[in-house]
Amino acid sequence: MLTFPIKKKWFDLIKSGEKKEEYRALSPYYFSRLGIFQGQKIEVCLRNGYSSESPKINILCDVTTGPGKMEWGAIENENYFVLKILKILQ
C-alpha cells in the first residue's frame, strides 16, 4: 500500500468527509508511484506527518489525472494526479 504524508488541514477535512480528492504533482516522483495505477481503484494510506506514530487513515480511491479544486488546495490551471476518495477504510 502506498503511504503519503499530508498536512493536518487536509487530513482533517478528508477524515470528516468534506474533502473528496487529494492531489499529487505530475512529477517523476509521483509518476513512478501512481502512474501505473491510472484508471484503477487502489488503497492509499494518508499520514499526517512523517513519523510512523503520526495519525493516519486508509482510503480507497480512483487514480486519475486532471485539474483539482482550489478550495481543496489545487493551483488554478494546473493538472495533478487526482486521488478521488471513494471510501475511508479506517
N, C-alpha and C positions, 0 to 999 in steps of 0.2 A: 504494500500500500504506500502510495506517495504521501509525504508529510510536508506541509508548507507552513512557514511562520506567517502570522497575521497580526496586525495591530489590534489593540483592545477594542477600539471603537467599532471596527468592522466585525470582530469576533462576537461582541455582544449583540450587534444587530442581526447577525446570522443566527445566533443561538436563540434569539427571541422570535425568529421567523420573519422579521421585517425585510432583511436583505436577502434577495433570491439569487444573486450571482456574485461570484468572486472573479477577479481579473488578474491575469499574469501577462507580463510583457511578451511580445512576439520576438524574443531574443534567442540566441543559440542555446542558452542555458535551459530555457523552458521548452524549446523545440525538442531538445534531447529527452525531456521528461514527459511532455504532453503530446508531442507531435504524432506519435504512433496511436494515440487514443482518440484522435479527432473523429467525431461522429459516434462515439461509443459512450456507454454508461460505465463509470468507474467509481470506486470508493476512494476517498481522499481524507486524510487527517489534517485538520487545521489546528495549529497550535499557537496559542497566544504567548509567544516568546520562543527562545531558543533552548531553554532548559528542558530536560526530559520530565521535570516536575511541573512544567507550565500547564495551565488549563488547556484542554483540547476537546474537540468534537470531531466525530467522523460523519462524513456526508456522502450521500450517493448523488452523483452529478453527471450531466451530459457535458462532454467537452466539445466546444465549437470555437470558431474564431469570428471576430466582428467587433463592432463598436460597443462600448459599455455605457452605462448611465452615469452622468456626472454626479448625481446625488449619492451614488454608491462608490465614488472615488475615481471614476474614469476621467480621462482628459478628453475634451471635445475634439472630434475628428481624428481620434487615434483608435487603432484596432488592437485587440488583445486576444489571448486565449480566454474564452469565457467558460467558467465552470458554472453551469446552470444547476442550481441546487434543487434536486427532486425530493430529497428526504434527509432529515437529520437522523442519523442512526444511533447516536448516544450523546 
